[in-house]
Amino acid sequence: MNTIETNLKETNPKGGLLRKILVVLVPIGILILFIIISIILAALKPKPEVKKRTRPVLAVMATPAVSDRVQL
């Protein structure tokens, strides 16, 4: 090891543990924050208005399809 690494380990022996904790907790915290924000946004979204139809629906007339040989 070089002297810089030795000095860093001597001055901050828990630095490795703190870094490992942050590496795990920061992504989990970001995911939790994203979930909370998405729940809040979904709750605040305005509900669509129910509109009544102004005119009645027209009936559609249909005939069944028939297979036939046709020469064009």
C-alpha positions in Angstrom: 0.0 0.0 0.0 1.1 3.5 -0.6 1.3 6.1 2.2 -1.9 8.0 1.1 -4.0 4.8 1.5 -2.4 4.1 4.8 -3.0 7.6 6.1 -6.7 7.5 5.0 -7.3 4.2 6.7 -5.7 5.4 9.9 -7.6 8.6 10.1 -11.0 7.2 9.1 -11.3 3.5 10.0 -15.1 3.5 9.7 -15.0 5.1 6.3 -15.4 1.8 4.5 -18.4 0.9 6.6 -20.0 4.3 6.1 -19.4 4.1 2.4 -21.0 0.7 2.2 -24.1 1.9 4.2 -24.5 4.9 1.8 -24.1 2.7 -1.3 -27.0 0.6 -0.1 -29.2 3.3 1.5 -29.1 6.0 -1.2 -30.6 3.9 -4.0 -33.3 2.5 -1.6 -34.0 6.1 -0.4 -34.4 7.2 -4.0 -36.8 4.4 -4.8 -38.9 5.1 -1.7 -39.0 8.8 -2.6 -40.1 8.0 -6.2 -42.9 5.8 -4.9 -44.1 8.4 -2.5 -44.1 11.1 -5.2 -45.9 8.9 -7.7 -48.6 8.1 -5.0 -49.0 11.8 -4.2 -49.3 12.7 -7.9 -51.8 10.0 -8.6 -53.9 11.2 -5.6 -53.8 14.8 -6.8 -54.8 14.0 -10.4 -58.2 15.4 -11.2 -60.9 12.9 -11.9 -62.4 13.0 -15.4 -65.9 14.4 -15.7 -68.7 12.0 -16.7 -70.5 13.5 -19.6 -74.0 12.4 -20.6 -74.6 11.8 -24.3 -76.7 14.5 -25.9 -78.1 12.4 -28.7 -79.1 8.7 -28.8 -76.8 6.2 -30.3 -77.8 5.2 -33.8 -78.5 1.6 -34.6 -76.2 -0.1 -37.1 -77.5 -2.6 -39.7 -75.2 -5.3 -40.7 -75.3 -8.4 -42.9 -73.3 -11.6 -42.2 -70.2 -12.2 -44.5 -70.7 -15.0 -47.1 -67.8 -16.8 -48.8 -68.3 -16.8 -52.6 -66.1 -17.4 -55.7 -65.9 -14.3 -57.9 -63.8 -13.8 -61.0 -62.7 -10.3 -61.5 
